Amino acid sequence: MIIETHTLSIRAARRLALARSGFLKSDWTSLPTSVGRGDAAARRAAHQIINRFGYLQLDTVSVAGARSHAIVLGSRLDRFDSRLGEELLQPGEPLFEYWGHEVCWLPMALYADMGWRRKRFRHHPWWGDVIGQHPDLARELLARIRTDGPLKSSDLEGPSGKGWWNHKPAKHVVVALWSSGELAVRERKGFQRTFDLPERVIPAAHREVPEPPLDESLPRLLLLALDGHGWAQTGTLAQSWRLRNMKVEITGALQRLVDSGSIVPCTVGKSAGWIQPADLDLAARLLDVRPTRSGPRLLSPFDP
């Protein structure tokens, strides 16, 4: 079967990127541009933005009165309270914290699709086999949380702090247990995480479903990345999810998306990339209008 390669001008690709990123009017983005009255309405709007990209990257540094994750939401949602950006992850919210691009908040619907990464991250991506190096401590921490309830990261300050554990590797072990899926982040307040057992954090509807194999999850993740960009090269889609040393798997996933008609090859200038058929039509329509939105937008360097 011969697959047609489409072409976009740079101008069309730019406008499409603005639309899919949520920076134009709602008519073009299908996303809210402001928050309604009340905390619940603001949360719903924030979830819509996160769902578009599949993740919201977290950062510890506060700039211009807010951290990166609040700036990303505020750049798209007029009247968004940056304080809410610090409090989105709470019990009952349709989000969970895990490795997306980096440490991110992800839609709960992706929990099963990240099962392959939890298996790979049995060895922590930064520190290696921390659990294997400290098995007794790992068992002790899990037992303590199971018996006494959630554990705050501030309780694991090590010898120089006043934490309950006063044990230098304890914080690394807790984070490694989270990376491997044996713990979950229950909530964040400020930049303090609270760790708990997954069965107390992740709803059974998401936790107990069979985890799909990588060749099923990967196409969904790549398509979600493309959904937030409009047009993108393979490298951009891979970097959206930090997919390293997975060239063969990514190539196969993209081919399955082409075979299903979900994406088509498309060039911009001399760059080869991918686009969804519906976005080809959107890009063409955007060329005939001035799709402006009033007011300047402050962008975070970690904007997806």
Contacts in CASP RR format, 6 or more apart in sequence:
PFRMAT RR
TARGET T0000
AUTHOR 0000-0000-0000
METHOD contacts of the structure
MODEL  1
MIIETHTLSIRAARRLALARSGFLKSDWTSLPTSVGRGDAAARRAAHQII
NRFGYLQLDTVSVAGARSHAIVLGSRLDRFDSRLGEELLQPGEPLFEYWG
HEVCWLPMALYADMGWRRKRFRHHPWWGDVIGQHPDLARELLARIRTDGP
LKSSDLEGPSGKGWWNHKPAKHVVVALWSSGELAVRERKGFQRTFDLPER
VIPAAHREVPEPPLDESLPRLLLLALDGHGWAQTGTLAQSWRLRNMKVEI
TGALQRLVDSGSIVPCTVGKSAGWIQPADLDLAARLLDVRPTRSGPRLLS
PFDP
3 258 0 8 1.000
3 264 0 8 1.000
3 265 0 8 1.000
4 264 0 8 1.000
4 265 0 8 1.000
5 264 0 8 1.000
5 265 0 8 1.000
5 266 0 8 1.000
5 267 0 8 1.000
5 272 0 8 1.000
6 264 0 8 1.000
6 265 0 8 1.000
6 266 0 8 1.000
6 267 0 8 1.000
6 275 0 8 1.000
6 280 0 8 1.000
7 266 0 8 1.000
7 267 0 8 1.000
7 268 0 8 1.000
7 269 0 8 1.000
8 16 0 8 1.000
8 231 0 8 1.000
8 266 0 8 1.000
8 267 0 8 1.000
8 268 0 8 1.000
8 275 0 8 1.000
8 280 0 8 1.000
8 283 0 8 1.000
9 268 0 8 1.000
9 269 0 8 1.000
9 287 0 8 1.000
10 268 0 8 1.000
10 269 0 8 1.000
11 287 0 8 1.000
12 283 0 8 1.000
12 284 0 8 1.000
12 286 0 8 1.000
12 287 0 8 1.000
13 231 0 8 1.000
13 268 0 8 1.000
13 283 0 8 1.000
15 283 0 8 1.000
15 286 0 8 1.000
15 287 0 8 1.000
15 291 0 8 1.000
16 230 0 8 1.000
16 231 0 8 1.000
16 275 0 8 1.000
16 279 0 8 1.000
16 282 0 8 1.000
16 283 0 8 1.000
16 286 0 8 1.000
17 229 0 8 1.000
17 230 0 8 1.000
17 231 0 8 1.000
18 24 0 8 1.000
18 291 0 8 1.000
19 28 0 8 1.000
19 29 0 8 1.000
19 230 0 8 1.000
19 282 0 8 1.000
19 286 0 8 1.000
19 291 0 8 1.000
20 29 0 8 1.000
20 52 0 8 1.000
20 227 0 8 1.000
20 228 0 8 1.000
20 229 0 8 1.000
20 230 0 8 1.000
20 279 0 8 1.000
21 29 0 8 1.000
21 52 0 8 1.000
21 228 0 8 1.000
21 229 0 8 1.000
21 303 0 8 1.000
21 304 0 8 1.000
22 29 0 8 1.000
22 31 0 8 1.000
22 33 0 8 1.000
22 49 0 8 1.000
22 52 0 8 1.000
22 76 0 8 1.000
23 29 0 8 1.000
23 75 0 8 1.000
23 76 0 8 1.000
23 293 0 8 1.000
23 297 0 8 1.000
24 291 0 8 1.000
24 292 0 8 1.000
24 293 0 8 1.000
25 33 0 8 1.000
25 291 0 8 1.000
25 293 0 8 1.000
26 32 0 8 1.000
26 33 0 8 1.000
28 282 0 8 1.000
28 286 0 8 1.000
28 291 0 8 1.000
31 48 0 8 1.000
31 49 0 8 1.000
31 52 0 8 1.000
31 76 0 8 1.000
32 45 0 8 1.000
32 48 0 8 1.000
32 49 0 8 1.000
32 76 0 8 1.000
32 77 0 8 1.000
33 76 0 8 1.000
33 77 0 8 1.000
33 78 0 8 1.000
33 293 0 8 1.000
34 45 0 8 1.000
34 77 0 8 1.000
34 78 0 8 1.000
34 79 0 8 1.000
34 80 0 8 1.000
35 41 0 8 1.000
35 42 0 8 1.000
35 45 0 8 1.000
35 46 0 8 1.000
35 77 0 8 1.000
35 78 0 8 1.000
35 79 0 8 1.000
35 80 0 8 1.000
35 81 0 8 1.000
36 42 0 8 1.000
36 45 0 8 1.000
36 79 0 8 1.000
39 84 0 8 1.000
42 77 0 8 1.000
42 80 0 8 1.000
42 81 0 8 1.000
42 84 0 8 1.000
43 84 0 8 1.000
43 88 0 8 1.000
43 93 0 8 1.000
45 77 0 8 1.000
45 80 0 8 1.000
46 73 0 8 1.000
46 77 0 8 1.000
46 80 0 8 1.000
46 84 0 8 1.000
46 85 0 8 1.000
46 88 0 8 1.000
47 94 0 8 1.000
47 95 0 8 1.000
47 107 0 8 1.000
49 56 0 8 1.000
49 72 0 8 1.000
49 73 0 8 1.000
49 76 0 8 1.000
49 77 0 8 1.000
50 56 0 8 1.000
50 95 0 8 1.000
50 105 0 8 1.000
50 106 0 8 1.000
50 107 0 8 1.000
51 107 0 8 1.000
52 227 0 8 1.000
52 228 0 8 1.000
53 224 0 8 1.000
53 225 0 8 1.000
53 227 0 8 1.000
53 228 0 8 1.000
53 240 0 8 1.000
53 304 0 8 1.000
54 106 0 8 1.000
54 107 0 8 1.000
54 110 0 8 1.000
54 224 0 8 1.000
54 225 0 8 1.000
54 304 0 8 1.000
55 100 0 8 1.000
55 101 0 8 1.000
55 104 0 8 1.000
55 105 0 8 1.000
55 106 0 8 1.000
55 240 0 8 1.000
55 304 0 8 1.000
56 69 0 8 1.000
56 72 0 8 1.000
56 73 0 8 1.000
56 104 0 8 1.000
56 105 0 8 1.000
56 106 0 8 1.000
56 304 0 8 1.000
57 68 0 8 1.000
57 69 0 8 1.000
57 72 0 8 1.000
57 100 0 8 1.000
57 101 0 8 1.000
57 102 0 8 1.000
57 103 0 8 1.000
57 104 0 8 1.000
57 302 0 8 1.000
57 304 0 8 1.000
58 67 0 8 1.000
58 68 0 8 1.000
58 69 0 8 1.000
58 97 0 8 1.000
58 102 0 8 1.000
58 103 0 8 1.000
58 104 0 8 1.000
58 105 0 8 1.000
59 67 0 8 1.000
59 68 0 8 1.000
59 69 0 8 1.000
59 300 0 8 1.000
59 302 0 8 1.000
60 67 0 8 1.000
60 191 0 8 1.000
61 67 0 8 1.000
61 68 0 8 1.000
63 71 0 8 1.000
64 71 0 8 1.000
64 298 0 8 1.000
65 82 0 8 1.000
66 74 0 8 1.000
66 82 0 8 1.000
66 85 0 8 1.000
67 85 0 8 1.000
67 86 0 8 1.000
67 191 0 8 1.000
68 300 0 8 1.000
68 301 0 8 1.000
68 302 0 8 1.000
68 303 0 8 1.000
69 85 0 8 1.000
69 86 0 8 1.000
69 88 0 8 1.000
69 105 0 8 1.000
69 300 0 8 1.000
69 302 0 8 1.000
70 80 0 8 1.000
70 82 0 8 1.000
70 83 0 8 1.000
70 84 0 8 1.000
70 85 0 8 1.000
70 86 0 8 1.000
71 82 0 8 1.000
71 298 0 8 1.000
71 299 0 8 1.000
71 300 0 8 1.000
71 303 0 8 1.000
72 300 0 8 1.000
72 302 0 8 1.000
72 303 0 8 1.000
72 304 0 8 1.000
73 80 0 8 1.000
73 85 0 8 1.000
74 80 0 8 1.000
74 82 0 8 1.000
74 298 0 8 1.000
75 297 0 8 1.000
75 298 0 8 1.000
75 299 0 8 1.000
75 300 0 8 1.000
75 303 0 8 1.000
76 297 0 8 1.000
86 188 0 8 1.000
86 189 0 8 1.000
86 190 0 8 1.000
86 191 0 8 1.000
87 188 0 8 1.000
87 189 0 8 1.000
88 95 0 8 1.000
88 105 0 8 1.000
89 95 0 8 1.000
89 96 0 8 1.000
89 97 0 8 1.000
89 105 0 8 1.000
89 185 0 8 1.000
89 187 0 8 1.000
89 188 0 8 1.000
90 187 0 8 1.000
91 186 0 8 1.000
91 187 0 8 1.000
91 201 0 8 1.000
92 203 0 8 1.000
94 107 0 8 1.000
94 108 0 8 1.000
94 109 0 8 1.000
95 105 0 8 1.000
95 106 0 8 1.000
95 107 0 8 1.000
95 108 0 8 1.000
96 105 0 8 1.000
96 106 0 8 1.000
96 108 0 8 1.000
96 111 0 8 1.000
96 184 0 8 1.000
96 185 0 8 1.000
96 201 0 8 1.000
96 202 0 8 1.000
97 103 0 8 1.000
97 104 0 8 1.000
97 105 0 8 1.000
97 106 0 8 1.000
97 184 0 8 1.000
97 185 0 8 1.000
97 188 0 8 1.000
97 193 0 8 1.000
98 104 0 8 1.000
98 106 0 8 1.000
98 114 0 8 1.000
98 117 0 8 1.000
98 118 0 8 1.000
99 114 0 8 1.000
99 117 0 8 1.000
99 121 0 8 1.000
99 125 0 8 1.000
99 179 0 8 1.000
99 242 0 8 1.000
100 106 0 8 1.000
100 114 0 8 1.000
100 241 0 8 1.000
100 242 0 8 1.000
101 239 0 8 1.000
101 240 0 8 1.000
101 241 0 8 1.000
101 242 0 8 1.000
101 304 0 8 1.000
102 242 0 8 1.000
106 114 0 8 1.000
108 202 0 8 1.000
108 203 0 8 1.000
108 206 0 8 1.000
109 206 0 8 1.000
110 221 0 8 1.000
111 202 0 8 1.000
111 206 0 8 1.000
111 207 0 8 1.000
112 206 0 8 1.000
112 209 0 8 1.000
112 210 0 8 1.000
112 211 0 8 1.000
112 212 0 8 1.000
112 217 0 8 1.000
113 211 0 8 1.000
113 212 0 8 1.000
113 217 0 8 1.000
113 220 0 8 1.000
113 221 0 8 1.000
114 217 0 8 1.000
115 211 0 8 1.000
115 217 0 8 1.000
116 211 0 8 1.000
116 213 0 8 1.000
116 214 0 8 1.000
116 217 0 8 1.000
118 179 0 8 1.000
118 180 0 8 1.000
118 181 0 8 1.000
119 180 0 8 1.000
121 179 0 8 1.000
121 180 0 8 1.000
121 181 0 8 1.000
122 129 0 8 1.000
122 131 0 8 1.000
122 180 0 8 1.000
123 129 0 8 1.000
123 130 0 8 1.000
124 130 0 8 1.000
124 172 0 8 1.000
124 175 0 8 1.000
124 176 0 8 1.000
124 179 0 8 1.000
124 180 0 8 1.000
125 179 0 8 1.000
127 172 0 8 1.000
127 176 0 8 1.000
128 176 0 8 1.000
130 169 0 8 1.000
130 172 0 8 1.000
130 173 0 8 1.000
130 176 0 8 1.000
131 138 0 8 1.000
131 173 0 8 1.000
131 176 0 8 1.000
131 177 0 8 1.000
131 180 0 8 1.000
132 138 0 8 1.000
133 169 0 8 1.000
134 169 0 8 1.000
134 173 0 8 1.000
137 167 0 8 1.000
137 169 0 8 1.000
137 170 0 8 1.000
137 173 0 8 1.000
138 173 0 8 1.000
138 176 0 8 1.000
138 177 0 8 1.000
141 151 0 8 1.000
141 165 0 8 1.000
141 170 0 8 1.000
141 173 0 8 1.000
141 174 0 8 1.000
141 177 0 8 1.000
142 177 0 8 1.000
142 182 0 8 1.000
142 183 0 8 1.000
142 197 0 8 1.000
144 151 0 8 1.000
145 151 0 8 1.000
145 183 0 8 1.000
145 195 0 8 1.000
145 196 0 8 1.000
145 197 0 8 1.000
146 197 0 8 1.000
149 196 0 8 1.000
150 186 0 8 1.000
150 194 0 8 1.000
150 195 0 8 1.000
150 196 0 8 1.000
150 200 0 8 1.000
151 174 0 8 1.000
151 194 0 8 1.000
151 195 0 8 1.000
151 196 0 8 1.000
152 192 0 8 1.000
152 193 0 8 1.000
152 194 0 8 1.000
152 195 0 8 1.000
153 171 0 8 1.000
153 174 0 8 1.000
153 192 0 8 1.000
153 193 0 8 1.000
153 194 0 8 1.000
153 195 0 8 1.000
154 163 0 8 1.000
154 192 0 8 1.000
155 163 0 8 1.000
155 164 0 8 1.000
155 165 0 8 1.000
156 163 0 8 1.000
156 164 0 8 1.000
156 165 0 8 1.000
156 167 0 8 1.000
156 170 0 8 1.000
156 171 0 8 1.000
156 174 0 8 1.000
157 163 0 8 1.000
157 171 0 8 1.000
158 165 0 8 1.000
158 166 0 8 1.000
158 167 0 8 1.000
158 168 0 8 1.000
158 170 0 8 1.000
158 171 0 8 1.000
159 166 0 8 1.000
159 167 0 8 1.000
159 168 0 8 1.000
174 183 0 8 1.000
174 195 0 8 1.000
177 183 0 8 1.000
177 195 0 8 1.000
178 184 0 8 1.000
178 185 0 8 1.000
178 195 0 8 1.000
181 198 0 8 1.000
182 198 0 8 1.000
183 195 0 8 1.000
183 196 0 8 1.000
183 197 0 8 1.000
183 198 0 8 1.000
184 195 0 8 1.000
184 196 0 8 1.000
184 197 0 8 1.000
184 198 0 8 1.000
184 200 0 8 1.000
184 201 0 8 1.000
184 202 0 8 1.000
185 193 0 8 1.000
185 194 0 8 1.000
185 195 0 8 1.000
185 196 0 8 1.000
185 201 0 8 1.000
186 194 0 8 1.000
186 195 0 8 1.000
186 196 0 8 1.000
186 200 0 8 1.000
186 201 0 8 1.000
187 193 0 8 1.000
187 194 0 8 1.000
188 194 0 8 1.000
198 207 0 8 1.000
199 207 0 8 1.000
214 249 0 8 1.000
215 249 0 8 1.000
215 252 0 8 1.000
215 253 0 8 1.000
215 256 0 8 1.000
218 243 0 8 1.000
218 246 0 8 1.000
218 249 0 8 1.000
218 250 0 8 1.000
218 253 0 8 1.000
219 253 0 8 1.000
219 254 0 8 1.000
219 256 0 8 1.000
219 257 0 8 1.000
219 262 0 8 1.000
221 240 0 8 1.000
221 241 0 8 1.000
222 237 0 8 1.000
222 238 0 8 1.000
222 241 0 8 1.000
222 250 0 8 1.000
222 253 0 8 1.000
222 254 0 8 1.000
222 257 0 8 1.000
223 257 0 8 1.000
223 262 0 8 1.000
223 263 0 8 1.000
223 276 0 8 1.000
225 232 0 8 1.000
225 236 0 8 1.000
225 237 0 8 1.000
225 240 0 8 1.000
225 241 0 8 1.000
226 232 0 8 1.000
226 237 0 8 1.000
226 263 0 8 1.000
226 274 0 8 1.000
226 275 0 8 1.000
226 276 0 8 1.000
227 276 0 8 1.000
228 304 0 8 1.000
229 236 0 8 1.000
229 237 0 8 1.000
229 240 0 8 1.000
230 275 0 8 1.000
230 276 0 8 1.000
230 279 0 8 1.000
231 266 0 8 1.000
231 268 0 8 1.000
231 273 0 8 1.000
231 274 0 8 1.000
231 275 0 8 1.000
231 279 0 8 1.000
231 283 0 8 1.000
232 273 0 8 1.000
232 274 0 8 1.000
233 271 0 8 1.000
233 272 0 8 1.000
233 273 0 8 1.000
233 274 0 8 1.000
234 250 0 8 1.000
234 254 0 8 1.000
234 273 0 8 1.000
234 274 0 8 1.000
237 250 0 8 1.000
237 254 0 8 1.000
237 274 0 8 1.000
238 244 0 8 1.000
238 246 0 8 1.000
238 250 0 8 1.000
240 304 0 8 1.000
243 249 0 8 1.000
243 250 0 8 1.000
254 263 0 8 1.000
254 274 0 8 1.000
257 263 0 8 1.000
257 274 0 8 1.000
258 264 0 8 1.000
258 265 0 8 1.000
261 277 0 8 1.000
262 276 0 8 1.000
263 274 0 8 1.000
263 275 0 8 1.000
263 276 0 8 1.000
263 277 0 8 1.000
264 274 0 8 1.000
264 275 0 8 1.000
264 276 0 8 1.000
264 277 0 8 1.000
264 280 0 8 1.000
265 272 0 8 1.000
265 273 0 8 1.000
265 274 0 8 1.000
266 272 0 8 1.000
266 273 0 8 1.000
266 274 0 8 1.000
266 275 0 8 1.000
266 280 0 8 1.000
267 273 0 8 1.000
275 283 0 8 1.000
END
